[in-house]
Amino acid sequence: MKVGMIGVGAIGERILKSFLENDQTEVSALCDMNEDRLQAVSREVPAADLYTNHLQMLNDQTIDLVYVAVPPKYHHQIALDIIKSGKHILCEKPLANTIEEAAEMKEAASQSNLVHAMNFPLAYSSEKYVIHNKVQACEIGHLKRIEMNMHFTDWPRRWQQNDWISSREQGGFIREVSPHFIQLIHSLFGELKVISSIVDYPSDGTSCETGFVARLELGNGVPVIFNGTSGVGQKEHLSLKFFGNEGTLDLRNWRELVQTRGTCASELVTVEDMVEMSLVDELLKVIGGEKGHLVNFQDGYEVQKVLEALLK
């Protein structure tokens, strides 16, 4: 299957590597407006055609699937152009930069016969399924509360410096990090409703948030708290914690799962034996007509609704 990639910055490096390592996919085209970056990445994919205009790339009828890894501000129009060209699409998160854009993308995708997917790595992780199984087995008892805490030494992170990720228009950790955990909670427990959200912004009018705290609720009224701060004197730390009346589960820094039972000491949960799904493999299954697991544009739209409510 021939794959084209639009946007070859740091965002898409991991998925690009996945396509290159999969013997059923060929990265046949790369597109980016930054010619220096385009040339640098092309050294890893010497056979790929290079473009600085995505519409020219979409004219290539041999391309089956397009991966969109540009900043959020550009997802909307590029996605509509890809769908119009009749190619399957994989899009980075968040789906769009506004709820209106997300709704239009969702509708266009749903009305096509194309496969549409989003890159939410936690959706394919072993940790997600361990959490699901343990909650369903009532290992922590009755779910009483969920807390998501995000603390960043710096934002943007030192490895993540670019022109947009620190901007109020399309950057910030609410847009960049929280969608992963919104999607995970939504997939495990259903719709999330934002009750209140307070966001702290610098006074310059253009820089992204420095902190926020929000209360959300699941459909059954269970409270969900989101809390985030940047510029703190500690190593970056993320914690998604599920509180039950008999125990807790805490997903720390994406991959470390810790469980407590009553007053006993916490235990690190071993998940190495779980079979982890591959997003690229799941894409290939669904495009080939088989049943597979994908986070699609409808799911992305549900995340966008929560995201917009947090920001506003």
C-alpha positions in Angstrom: 0.0 0.0 0.0 1.5 3.4 -1.0 1.5 6.1 1.6 1.9 9.8 1.3 2.8 12.0 4.2 1.9 15.7 4.6 4.1 17.5 7.2 7.5 15.9 8.0 8.3 17.7 11.3 8.8 16.1 14.7 5.1 15.3 15.1 5.0 12.4 12.6 8.4 10.8 13.1 7.1 7.8 15.0 4.3 7.0 12.6 6.7 7.5 9.6 9.0 4.9 11.2 6.1 2.5 11.6 5.2 2.8 7.9 8.8 2.3 6.9 9.2 -0.8 9.1 6.0 -2.4 7.8 6.5 -4.7 4.8 3.0 -4.1 3.6 3.4 -0.3 3.2 5.6 1.9 1.0 6.1 5.6 1.8 6.0 6.9 -1.8 5.6 10.6 -1.3 6.5 13.3 1.2 5.2 16.9 1.4 6.2 19.9 3.4 6.5 23.6 2.8 9.9 23.6 4.6 12.2 22.4 1.8 15.2 22.0 4.1 13.3 19.7 6.4 11.8 17.9 3.4 15.3 17.2 2.1 16.5 16.1 5.5 13.7 13.5 6.0 14.0 12.3 2.3 17.4 10.8 3.2 15.5 8.2 5.2 13.1 7.6 2.3 15.2 8.1 -0.8 12.7 6.6 -3.2 9.8 9.0 -2.2 8.6 11.7 -4.5 9.0 15.2 -2.8 6.4 18.0 -2.8 5.9 21.4 -1.3 2.3 21.6 -2.4 -0.1 18.9 -1.0 -2.6 19.3 -3.9 0.1 18.3 -6.4 0.9 15.3 -4.2 -2.8 14.3 -4.2 -2.8 14.2 -8.0 -0.8 11.0 -7.7 -3.4 8.3 -8.3 -1.1 5.5 -7.0 -1.2 6.8 -3.4 -3.7 4.9 -1.3 -3.4 6.5 2.1 -2.3 9.9 3.3 -1.0 10.7 6.8 -1.5 14.3 7.9 1.1 15.5 10.4 0.9 19.2 10.0 0.0 21.6 12.9 -3.7 21.6 13.9 -4.6 24.9 12.1 -4.0 23.2 8.8 -5.8 19.9 9.4 -9.2 21.0 8.2 -8.6 22.1 4.6 -5.9 19.4 3.9 -8.2 16.6 5.2 -11.1 17.8 3.0 -8.7 17.9 0.0 -7.6 14.3 0.8 -11.2 13.0 1.1 -12.1 14.8 -2.1 -9.2 13.0 -3.8 -10.5 9.6 -2.8 -7.7 8.5 -0.6 -7.8 7.0 2.9 -6.7 9.3 5.7 -4.8 9.1 9.0 -4.8 12.4 10.9 -2.9 13.6 13.9 -4.7 14.9 16.9 -6.6 17.1 17.7 -8.9 16.6 14.8 -9.1 20.3 14.0 -8.6 23.8 15.4 -12.3 24.6 16.0 -15.4 22.6 16.6 -16.9 23.8 13.4 -13.9 22.6 11.4 -14.1 19.2 13.2 -17.8 18.8 12.4 -17.2 19.5 8.7 -14.3 17.0 8.6 -16.4 14.4 10.4 -19.3 14.8 8.0 -17.1 14.7 4.9 -15.4 11.5 6.1 -18.6 9.8 7.2 -20.2 10.4 3.8 -17.3 8.9 1.9 -16.4 5.2 1.6 -12.9 5.9 2.8 -11.2 4.8 6.0 -10.6 7.7 8.3 -8.4 7.3 11.4 -6.6 9.3 14.0 -3.3 8.8 15.8 -4.1 8.3 19.5 -1.3 5.9 20.7 -2.9 5.1 24.1 -5.9 3.6 22.2 -3.6 0.8 21.0 -1.6 0.3 24.2 -1.6 -2.7 26.5 -2.1 -0.4 29.5 -5.5 0.7 28.2 -6.8 -2.9 28.0 -5.3 -3.7 31.4 -7.2 -0.7 32.9 -10.4 -1.8 31.1 -10.2 -5.4 32.3 -9.4 -4.4 35.9 -12.2 -1.9 36.1 -14.7 -4.3 34.5 -13.6 -7.0 37.0 -14.2 -4.5 39.9 -10.7 -4.8 41.1 -10.9 -1.2 42.4 -14.5 -1.5 43.4 -17.1 1.1 42.5 -15.5 4.0 40.5 -15.8 7.2 42.5 -13.5 9.7 40.8 -11.0 10.2 37.9 -8.1 12.7 38.1 -5.8 13.8 35.3 -2.7 15.8 36.5 -0.2 17.2 34.1 2.9 19.1 35.3 5.6 20.3 32.9 9.0 21.6 33.7 8.8 23.8 30.5 6.2 24.3 27.8 7.0 23.9 25.0 9.3 21.1 26.0 12.9 21.6 25.0 12.7 18.9 22.2 9.4 20.4 20.9 10.4 24.0 19.9 8.5 25.4 16.9 6.5 28.4 15.9 3.0 27.1 16.8 3.1 24.9 19.8 3.5 27.8 22.3 0.8 29.9 20.6 -2.7 30.4 22.0 -4.2 30.0 18.6 -3.3 26.3 18.1 -0.7 25.2 20.8 -0.5 24.6 24.5 -0.7 21.4 26.5 -4.5 21.5 26.7 -4.6 20.9 23.0 -1.4 18.8 22.7 -1.6 16.5 25.7 -5.1 16.3 27.2 -6.7 14.9 24.0 -4.9 11.6 24.5 -6.5 11.2 28.0 -9.9 12.6 27.0 -10.0 9.9 24.3 -8.9 7.2 26.7 -11.5 8.1 29.3 -14.2 8.5 26.6 -13.4 5.1 25.1 -13.5 3.4 28.6 -16.5 5.2 30.2 -18.5 7.1 27.5 -19.4 10.7 27.0 -17.6 13.4 29.1 -19.3 16.7 30.0 -17.4 19.8 31.0 -19.0 21.4 34.1 -16.4 24.2 34.6 -12.9 25.2 33.4 -10.6 27.9 34.5 -7.6 28.6 32.2 -4.6 30.8 33.2 -3.0 32.8 30.3 -0.1 35.1 30.1 -0.9 38.8 29.6 0.6 39.1 26.1 -2.6 37.9 24.4 -0.8 35.4 22.1 1.0 32.8 24.3 -0.7 29.6 25.3 -1.9 28.7 28.8 0.3 28.3 31.8 -2.2 26.3 33.8 -5.8 25.2 34.1 -8.2 23.3 36.3 -11.5 21.8 35.2 -14.3 19.6 36.5 -16.0 17.2 34.1 -18.5 14.4 34.7 -19.2 11.0 33.2 -22.7 10.3 32.1 -23.4 8.6 35.5 -22.2 11.7 37.4 -18.7 10.4 38.4 -16.5 13.5 38.7 -13.4 13.8 36.4 -10.8 16.5 37.4 -8.2 17.8 34.9 -5.4 19.9 36.3 -2.3 21.2 34.5 0.6 23.5 35.1 3.8 24.4 33.2 7.0 26.1 34.4 7.3 24.1 37.6 10.5 23.0 39.3 10.2 19.3 38.8 10.6 16.7 36.1 7.6 16.4 33.8 5.0 14.2 35.4 1.6 12.9 34.0 -0.9 10.9 36.1 -4.3 9.6 35.1 -5.7 8.1 38.3 -8.9 6.1 38.7 -10.3 6.0 42.3 -12.5 3.2 43.4 -13.9 2.5 46.9 -11.7 -0.6 47.1 -8.5 0.5 45.3 -7.0 2.8 42.6 -5.2 2.5 39.2 -2.7 5.2 38.3 -1.3 5.5 34.7 1.9 7.5 35.2 3.9 9.1 32.3 2.0 7.2 29.6 3.3 3.6 30.3 3.7 3.0 34.0 0.6 1.5 35.6 0.4 1.4 39.4 -2.4 -0.3 41.4 -3.3 0.0 45.1 -5.8 -2.2 47.1 -7.1 -0.7 50.3 -4.3 0.3 52.7 -1.8 -2.0 51.1 1.3 -0.7 49.4 1.1 0.2 45.8 2.2 -2.3 43.2 3.5 -1.9 39.7 1.3 -3.7 37.2 3.2 -5.9 34.7 1.8 -5.5 31.2 4.7 -6.9 29.1 2.9 -10.1 28.3 -0.1 -8.2 26.7 -0.2 -8.1 22.9 0.0 -4.5 21.8 -1.9 -3.5 18.7 -0.2 -1.5 15.9 -2.0 1.4 14.4 -0.6 0.7 11.0 -1.6 -3.0 11.2 -5.1 -2.0 12.2 -5.3 0.5 9.3 -4.3 -2.1 6.8 -6.9 -4.5 8.2 -9.8 -2.1 7.9 -8.7 -0.8 4.4 -8.5 -4.4 3.4 -12.1 -5.0 4.4 -11.4 -6.8 7.7 -12.6 -5.9 11.2 -10.1 -3.7 13.0 -9.7 -1.2 15.8 -9.4 2.5 14.8 -10.1 5.8 16.4 -12.0 7.5 13.6 -13.1 11.1 12.9 -16.4 10.6 14.8 -14.3 9.8 17.9 -12.0 12.7 17.2 -15.1 15.0 17.0 -16.2 13.8 20.5 -12.7 14.6 21.8 -12.9 18.0 20.1 -16.1 18.9 21.8 -14.5 18.4 25.2 -11.4 20.2 24.2 -13.2 23.3 23.1 -15.3 23.4 26.3 -12.1 23.1 28.4 -10.5 26.0 26.4 -13.6 28.3 26.5 
